Amino acid sequence: MLLIMIGFTILILLALLKAVIGSTVIDRFIAVNAITSKVSMIILLLAFYTDQYGFIDAAFVFMLCGFIGGLWIIKVLTSSVWEFKMPKLKELQDDREDVS
């Protein structure tokens, strides 16, 4: 069990190195997601090893926060892509705002 946790820690350090020296923003984003998933696995292994299953809830919350944070980062980095590209949908949105 200890060797598995040490292995995950080494993988986290390698992913952190990739996040620091990554050539593009997407490389850094993927590295941060990898770190989040590996930390969650360490928390789950710790819960199994110590028989304190309250850690499972903490691991789920950590994974959910990592997922939501990743979506937010993608939205910030690609804000122009999220605009409406179809004119008919834009008209429907404008009509709905006029009614309000």
Backbone as CSV, one residue per row, in Angstrom:
resi,resn,N_x,N_y,N_z,CA_x,CA_y,CA_z,C_x,C_y,C_z
1,MET,0.826,-1.188,0.000,0.000,0.000,0.000,0.869,1.251,0.000
2,LEU,1.907,1.213,0.794,2.803,2.364,0.882,3.523,2.602,-0.441
3,LEU,3.905,1.507,-1.113,4.585,1.652,-2.403,3.656,2.262,-3.457
4,ILE,2.387,1.911,-3.401,1.431,2.490,-4.347,1.292,3.984,-4.104
5,MET,1.215,4.381,-2.838,1.092,5.798,-2.517,2.364,6.563,-2.901
6,ILE,3.508,5.953,-2.718,4.761,6.591,-3.139,4.785,6.726,-4.669
7,GLY,4.307,5.701,-5.365,4.232,5.766,-6.825,3.326,6.897,-7.298
8,PHE,2.156,7.042,-6.655,1.265,8.143,-7.009,1.913,9.496,-6.723
9,THR,2.652,9.584,-5.624,3.334,10.837,-5.291,4.376,11.191,-6.344
10,ILE,5.107,10.202,-6.808,6.101,10.448,-7.868,5.401,10.893,-9.151
11,LEU,4.281,10.255,-9.481,3.532,10.668,-10.663,2.978,12.086,-10.527
12,ILE,2.572,12.457,-9.313,2.110,13.831,-9.073,3.242,14.816,-9.301
13,LEU,4.427,14.487,-8.820,5.569,15.384,-9.015,5.928,15.517,-10.499
14,LEU,5.845,14.424,-11.245,6.107,14.494,-12.683,5.046,15.333,-13.401
15,ALA,3.788,15.179,-13.007,2.723,15.988,-13.609,2.886,17.458,-13.226
16,LEU,3.346,17.719,-12.006,3.602,19.099,-11.596,4.728,19.709,-12.423
17,LEU,5.746,18.920,-12.704,6.824,19.389,-13.570,6.295,19.712,-14.960
18,LYS,5.406,18.871,-15.482,4.796,19.131,-16.787,3.923,20.387,-16.745
19,ALA,3.245,20.616,-15.622,2.415,21.813,-15.500,3.268,23.077,-15.464
20,VAL,4.448,22.987,-14.883,5.311,24.171,-14.787,5.992,24.464,-16.116
21,ILE,6.499,23.437,-16.791,7.253,23.677,-18.019,6.459,23.332,-19.274
22,GLY,5.155,23.178,-19.150,4.329,22.837,-20.312,4.408,23.904,-21.382
23,SER,4.426,23.466,-22.638,4.604,24.415,-23.734,3.318,25.173,-24.060
24,THR,2.162,24.539,-23.853,0.901,25.211,-24.150,0.002,25.200,-22.917
25,VAL,-1.051,25.970,-23.010,-2.006,26.041,-21.903,-2.733,24.711,-21.743
26,ILE,-3.002,24.044,-22.849,-3.699,22.754,-22.785,-2.832,21.719,-22.070
27,ASP,-1.521,21.731,-22.310,-0.624,20.816,-21.588,-0.700,21.056,-20.089
28,ARG,-0.706,22.304,-19.703,-0.803,22.638,-18.273,-2.144,22.220,-17.699
29,PHE,-3.210,22.431,-18.460,-4.545,22.051,-18.008,-4.650,20.543,-17.797
30,ILE,-4.128,19.763,-18.729,-4.163,18.305,-18.606,-3.319,17.850,-17.424
31,ALA,-2.193,18.510,-17.194,-1.343,18.156,-16.057,-2.053,18.437,-14.728
32,VAL,-2.762,19.548,-14.649,-3.495,19.862,-13.420,-4.622,18.857,-13.203
33,ASN,-5.311,18.446,-14.266,-6.345,17.415,-14.129,-5.744,16.083,-13.695
34,ALA,-4.564,15.757,-14.194,-3.896,14.524,-13.774,-3.534,14.583,-12.294
35,ILE,-3.063,15.731,-11.844,-2.733,15.894,-10.421,-3.983,15.716,-9.568
36,THR,-5.090,16.305,-9.994,-6.339,16.185,-9.239,-6.784,14.731,-9.122
37,SER,-6.709,13.987,-10.209,-7.150,12.593,-10.149,-6.220,11.744,-9.294
38,LYS,-4.928,12.015,-9.331,-3.983,11.240,-8.522,-4.108,11.560,-7.032
39,VAL,-4.356,12.809,-6.700,-4.576,13.161,-5.294,-5.858,12.497,-4.788
40,SER,-6.878,12.450,-5.636,-8.115,11.766,-5.249,-7.869,10.281,-4.997
41,MET,-7.039,9.660,-5.824,-6.718,8.248,-5.606,-5.950,8.053,-4.294
42,ILE,-5.056,8.971,-3.972,-4.334,8.861,-2.700,-5.307,8.983,-1.534
43,ILE,-6.258,9.906,-1.629,-7.259,10.053,-0.557,-8.089,8.773,-0.427
44,LEU,-8.483,8.183,-1.547,-9.266,6.944,-1.495,-8.450,5.783,-0.931
45,LEU,-7.184,5.682,-1.295,-6.324,4.642,-0.720,-6.144,4.845,0.784
46,LEU,-6.024,6.095,1.191,-5.894,6.397,2.620,-7.167,6.008,3.370
47,ALA,-8.316,6.235,2.768,-9.583,5.836,3.382,-9.668,4.325,3.528
48,PHE,-9.230,3.617,2.507,-9.243,2.157,2.569,-8.255,1.630,3.603
49,TYR,-7.081,2.233,3.662,-6.019,1.763,4.556,-6.353,2.025,6.022
50,THR,-6.962,3.162,6.332,-7.239,3.517,7.731,-8.652,3.154,8.181
51,ASP,-9.469,2.594,7.289,-10.870,2.255,7.585,-11.679,3.458,8.059
52,GLN,-11.342,4.641,7.575,-12.124,5.844,7.859,-12.772,6.272,6.539
53,TYR,-13.985,5.819,6.340,-14.635,5.988,5.055,-15.215,7.380,4.855
54,GLY,-15.030,8.272,5.805,-15.401,9.667,5.610,-14.503,10.351,4.592
55,PHE,-13.325,9.781,4.380,-12.410,10.328,3.374,-12.948,10.165,1.958
56,ILE,-13.841,9.189,1.773,-14.405,8.971,0.439,-15.212,10.187,0.013
57,ASP,-15.966,10.762,0.948,-16.713,11.975,0.640,-15.775,13.118,0.274
58,ALA,-14.678,13.229,1.001,-13.702,14.288,0.699,-13.088,14.087,-0.681
59,ALA,-12.837,12.845,-1.057,-12.279,12.568,-2.384,-13.274,12.936,-3.480
60,PHE,-14.559,12.624,-3.277,-15.574,12.987,-4.268,-15.708,14.501,-4.407
61,VAL,-15.686,15.201,-3.278,-15.762,16.666,-3.327,-14.537,17.228,-4.046
62,PHE,-13.370,16.668,-3.770,-12.147,17.127,-4.425,-12.213,16.898,-5.935
63,MET,-12.717,15.719,-6.348,-12.853,15.440,-7.777,-13.868,16.375,-8.430
64,LEU,-14.974,16.632,-7.749,-15.996,17.513,-8.299,-15.480,18.935,-8.437
65,CYS,-14.742,19.414,-7.434,-14.159,20.759,-7.520,-13.137,20.839,-8.647
66,GLY,-12.363,19.796,-8.837,-11.408,19.772,-9.940,-12.099,19.794,-11.288
67,PHE,-13.204,19.078,-11.409,-13.954,19.052,-12.661,-14.576,20.408,-12.961
68,ILE,-15.230,20.999,-11.970,-15.863,22.309,-12.157,-14.807,23.372,-12.430
69,GLY,-13.693,23.306,-11.733,-12.605,24.251,-11.984,-12.050,24.112,-13.389
70,GLY,-11.950,22.881,-13.869,-11.485,22.652,-15.232,-12.439,23.222,-16.265
71,LEU,-13.746,23.041,-16.043,-14.716,23.632,-16.956,-14.630,25.151,-16.955
72,TRP,-14.436,25.721,-15.789,-14.321,27.183,-15.693,-13.077,27.674,-16.424
73,ILE,-11.968,26.967,-16.268,-10.728,27.363,-16.954,-10.917,27.282,-18.465
74,ILE,-11.564,26.242,-18.951,-11.813,26.126,-20.387,-12.711,27.261,-20.873
75,LYS,-13.724,27.612,-20.082,-14.616,28.710,-20.470,-13.858,30.021,-20.549
76,VAL,-12.949,30.261,-19.613,-12.175,31.504,-19.619,-11.205,31.522,-20.790
77,LEU,-10.562,30.409,-21.070,-9.556,30.381,-22.133,-10.160,30.412,-23.528
78,THR,-11.381,29.913,-23.669,-12.006,29.848,-24.988,-13.325,30.604,-24.984
79,SER,-13.326,31.821,-24.495,-14.584,32.562,-24.346,-15.220,32.895,-25.696
80,SER,-14.435,33.119,-26.747,-15.017,33.478,-28.042,-15.725,32.288,-28.686
81,VAL,-15.356,31.081,-28.358,-15.965,29.897,-28.955,-17.359,29.661,-28.394
82,TRP,-17.636,30.142,-27.188,-18.900,29.865,-26.514,-20.042,30.777,-26.983
83,GLU,-19.762,31.739,-27.857,-20.810,32.628,-28.346,-21.704,31.873,-29.325
84,PHE,-22.915,32.387,-29.499,-23.833,31.757,-30.457,-23.320,31.976,-31.863
85,LYS,-23.244,30.900,-32.634,-22.786,30.973,-34.013,-23.946,30.887,-35.000
86,MET,-25.117,30.501,-34.537,-26.258,30.348,-35.424,-27.151,31.580,-35.290
87,PRO,-27.454,32.262,-36.381,-28.247,33.493,-36.289,-29.659,33.249,-35.760
88,LYS,-30.265,32.127,-36.086,-31.628,31.855,-35.614,-31.657,31.724,-34.092
89,LEU,-30.659,31.079,-33.515,-30.599,30.969,-32.060,-30.401,32.335,-31.419
90,LYS,-29.627,33.192,-32.055,-29.420,34.540,-31.531,-30.730,35.321,-31.531
91,GLU,-31.536,35.154,-32.599,-32.835,35.825,-32.654,-33.749,35.325,-31.538
92,LEU,-33.761,34.029,-31.308,-34.586,33.472,-30.238,-34.153,33.996,-28.875
93,GLN,-32.868,34.130,-28.684,-32.373,34.646,-27.412,-32.766,36.113,-27.255
94,ASP,-32.666,36.888,-28.314,-33.042,38.301,-28.247,-34.534,38.456,-27.979
95,ASP,-35.384,37.622,-28.611,-36.817,37.677,-28.377,-37.159,37.339,-26.940
96,ARG,-36.464,36.410,-26.383,-36.730,36.010,-25.002,-36.349,37.114,-24.030
97,GLU,-35.277,37.845,-24.313,-34.883,38.945,-23.443,-35.855,40.112,-23.548
98,ASP,-36.472,40.329,-24.737,-37.443,41.398,-24.916,-38.707,41.135,-24.115
99,VAL,-39.120,39.886,-24.004,-40.314,39.535,-23.268,-40.133,39.782,-21.777
100,SER,-38.942,39.544,-21.277,-38.688,39.724,-19.843,-38.799,41.125,-19.511
